[in-house]
Amino acid sequence: MAMKVRKAVFPAAGMGTRFLPATKATPKEMLSLVDKPLIQYGVEEAVAAGCTEIIIVTGRGKTTMEDHFDRSPELEASLEAKGKKALLEIARSVSKLAKITYTRQSEPLGLGHAVLQAKELVGNEPFAVILADDIVDSKQGCMKQMIEAFNDAQASILGSEVVVGDAISAYGCLDCTPDARDPRLLAVRDMVEKPKPGTQPSQNAIIGRYVLTPRIFEMLETITPGAGGELQLTDGIKALLAHEKVFGFTYEGTRHDAGDKLGFLKATVEFALKRDDLGPPFREWLKAQPF
């Protein structure tokens, strides 16, 4: 029987130090891109891809995420009393997105360790992993594209994009060959984490989107911690290659690294300009500035 993806895991226990002091008391995932937290963009992407259960891996100081996706009776009552129906619907819709559960990562021991914390909630089925600070703007959601690819391949799928020049050294990189059936699929032979310039096996970088088979948990439980004593998801996927096929997937869309200050600013401008209510006046204001 073909495996189906119903669950999406969001590792969200990191400290977000690149955005200090904003993230001293506010989780990075709750930073607002225009008027919506980063993590909500990811949850909406997962839901649009057919995921009905969202698993958020949290840590200390992350309770505002739980509050955000919960109902707020006081706020709703206030909006209803004031007749603000549109805002009331916005407030209520967030809590209706999906079934959301939470599990804790007691120590920040790497992305692989964070994913491993979701093992009991995921169970023996394939699942998506979304890193909330990678925002992908596309007509057909990135995760929907990847799950469709998974449905055909029935193998783990890693989101990938071409990174030009030496910038590839900032990413995990795929040693891969295009699949004969679908040029968007890349048959993975190996992966290299942050290769030195000139040593990369390709320009195909791994981005923060994954569809993984449940065997990844077995790999994550048996691999040796890497640099800093952390369990790396990349190492777990490399171990998985010895047992199963793994594919990269060249998605359609534009990725914004919202975990970086400059990337966050660029994403804010791009998303604001796309808005019907904000785009026209914001564009006119930008044109009038003496930059």
BELGI-V753800 format. One line per field, one symbol per residue. phi: phi as a letter, one per 30 degrees, with the letter a starting at -180 (. if undefined). burial: 1 if it has 9 or more other C-alpha atoms within 8 Angstrom, else 0. A space follows every 10 residues. Layout:
phi->???
burial->???
This chain:
phi->.ddcccbbcc dbcddiddcd decdbceedc dccibbdedd eddddddddj dcbcccccbd icdddddddc dbeddddddd dciddddddd dddddcdadc bbbccdbdcj dddddddced ddicadacbb cddccccadc eeddeddddd eddhbebcdb bdcdiddedc bdbccbbddd dbdddbddca bbdhddejcd dacdcccdbb bbdddedddd dcddeceiic dcdedddddd edcbdbbdbd dckcccdddc edddddddde dddddddcee dddddddddd d
burial->0000111111 1110010010 0010011111 1010001110 1111111111 1111111110 0101101110 1000010011 0001000100 1101101101 0011100111 1111111110 0100111111 1111111100 1111111011 1000111111 1010000110 1111110110 0001111111 1101100001 1011111111 1111011011 0010100001 1111111111 1000111111 1010011111 1011111100 1110000111 0110000000 0
